[in-house]
């Protein structure tokens, strides 16, 4: 199965320090979506940088082809709601700690 990565950045940079109620709800839905990908065996890992300004996140996952990978990105509630802008890239984990991949 091919591996993919999508990088997300907040479309409103101030969101990290001062999220609206709608943004909080959308980011919660995003987190639940990531957990559902994990439960389905699709997600390899996900996380974000910890800067207050300029933060970004990544999701590394498996999908059979680019079309299926794009569907996963588009299915992310925070991407669909345009709270995060996402870019998709083919990816390959080269080295990982035992048990990670």
N, C-alpha and C positions, 0 to 999 in steps of 0.2 A: 504494500500500500504506500502511495506517495505521501510525503510529508509537506506541510504548508505552514506558513507563518503569516499572521496578519498583525500589523502594527496599528494601534489606535492612539489618537490624540484628542483631547477635549476640543470641541469646536468653540467653546467659550473658555479661554484659559483661566479666568477668574473662578470658574466652577469649583476648582480644587479647594479654594479657601472659603468660598461663599456659594454653595450650591443652593439652587431653588428647591422647593418641595418636589416639583416635577422631575428635576434632575436626580434627586436622591432616589425617587421611586424608579426611574429608568435605570440608574446604575445598579440598584438592587435586582431588577429584572435581568440585567446583564450578568450579574454574579450567579443568579439561579440558572441562567442559560449555560454558563460555563460549567456549572455542576452537572447539568443534564448531559453535556458533551462528555464529561468525565464518566458519568454513570453508563453511557452508551459505549465507552471504550474508544471514543474518537479523540479526546483531548490528551495531549502529552504533557503540557504544562501551560500555565498562564500566570501573569503577574504584571506589576507596573513599577516604574521607578518611584522614588520617594521624595522627589523635589516638589516643593510647593509651586514653583513656577517652571514651566517647561516639561512637566511630567508626561510620560507616554507609557503605553502598555503593549504587551505581546501575548499572542495566543499561538501556540504551536500545536498542530493537530494533524490527523491523517484523513485523507480523502482520496478516492480513486483517480480523480482528474480535476482539472482546473474548474470546470463547470460545477462539479459537486463542492469543491472548496469555496467557490464564490457564493454558493447557496448557503453554506455555513456562515460565512461572513455576513451576508445579507440577512440571515436569520437572527443575528445578534440584536436584541431589542434596542440597545444604545446606538448601534449603527443605523438601524432602521429609523429611529427617532431623531437622528442627526445630532445626538449629544456627543458622539465620538465620530471622527472621520477615520476611515480604515483604508489601509493599503495591503493588498495580498501579494505574497511572494512564494515561489517554490522554495523549499527548504530541505535540508538534510541534517539531522543530528549526526555529528561526527564522533563526539566523545561524550559520554554521560556517566554519571555515578551509577554504580550497580543498582539495579531495581528501578531506575528512572525510565528507561526505555526498553 
